[in-house]
C-alpha cells in the first residue's frame, strides 16, 4: 500500500507523523511524497488557532481532490471537532488513540512494533527533513486561558529515558544529524511517567542521558515554557552539541495580561531567565511567541508588551493575532477586541520583530558557523543551491559543487538577502 502523510502545526505533530511513517514502513508499506500516488492518507491536524483549524480542513480536502480513496484524520482539530472531521475523512482517530493508529488500521497487535527498533528515514517530498523530531512528552497540566491544546491533548505525561534513547538511536541509524526534542510542555518532562508516576526527574537528566548515551552531532530543544526550568539548566550548553537556540514563549510583555492568561511567569522572571541564558551563551538565539489583542488588552498593556520585547531584543518569533477558541476561558472573557484592532497590533509587533531579527543576523556577518543543509537544488551552472540552518537557527544559502543534503559544513557568512544569509562553504 502507498501512504501519504501530512502534518499541520507544531513539531510534536511532525514527530508523531514520523513515528507513523516508521510503523507503516516496518509493516512493509511505502511512504510516498505526492498525494496523487497514494492509496491512503493520514493527516495530523492542528487547532491552536482558527487558521490552523482551517488549514487542517484544507489539507484533508486536498487529499480528497488528489483522488485518495481512504483518509484518516487525527490530531488536535480532529479530536476537538470529530464530527466535522468525519465529514471530510473515512476515519477519525482521537489523540488518545493515536499511538495505536497504525496497528489498529493494519489489524496488528501494538507490540508488533516493539520487537525491534524501527528504522527512521526522512519523509519524502516537500516534508523531507534532515532533523529528526523526537516526542519525549505529551499533554499539559497548565491552565493558560487561551490554550485549546490542553483540552485536545489532555494531562501531561512523560516518556521514559530508555524509550527516548531508542527512538534517537533509530533516527541516528537512519542518518539524522540533528535531534529535536518535542512535547506539548517540554520543560515538564520527568513528571507523570506512565509506568512510574511517583518518579520525578528534571529535564536536565534527560539531556545529560542523551549526550552521554548517543553520538548525536546536534541536539536541539523545541519550545520551553519560561518556568519550571532548573537554575543550572543552561550549564549544559557548555557542550557544543547542544544548539544555542532557545524558544521561550512569552505571549505578553504585560504582567496584568500575563495574569489574565494564567501564565506562570512575570516580566522580571522572564528577564532573569534570559539574562541567565545569555551569561553562558552571549550569542544564543532567543525566540518567542506573542499573542496580539488578548481580551481586555488596553493600549497601555499593549505598549508594555511592545517595549518589553524590544528590551529583551529577541532573535525572532511568532506573532499570533488572538483567536477565540471555543471551550477556553479567554473566549468567554469580557473586553473582546475588534478584529481590526487585533490585526493592527499584530502588524506593529511584526515590524518590531523584523527589525530585531535583522539586527541579530547582522551580528554574524563575517563569522564562520556550522550549517546543517536541509535542501539542495541544482538551479544553475554555478552549482547546487544549498539551504540550511546554523546552530542558532539562522537560515543560510550557499553554492556547492555537489549536493550536500544532510551534511554539516563550516560556512563563512557573507551578506544578508531578505530573511536569509548568503554564505560560502569553507
Secondary structure, 3 states (H helix, E strand, C coil): CEEEEEECCCHHHHHHHHHHHHHHHHCCCEEECCHHHCCEEEEEECCCCHHHHHHHHHHHHHHHHCCCCEEEEEEHHHHHCHHHHHHHCCEEECHHHHHHHHHHHHCCCHHHHHCCCCCCCCCCHHHCCCEEEEECEECCCCCCCCCCHHHHHCCCEECCHHHHHHHHHHHHHCCCCEEEEECCCHHHCCCCECCCCCCCCCHHHHHHHHHHHCCCCEEEECCCCCCCCCCCHHHHHHCCCECCEEECCCECCCHHHHHHHCCCCCHHHHHHHHHHHHHHCCCCEEEEEEEECCCCCCHHHHHHHHHHHHHHCCCEEEEEECCCCCCCHHHHCCCCCCHHHHHHHHHHHHHHHHHHHHHHHHCCCCCEEEEEEEEEEEEECCEEEEEEEECCCCEEEEEECCCCCCCEEEEEEEEEECCEEEEEEC
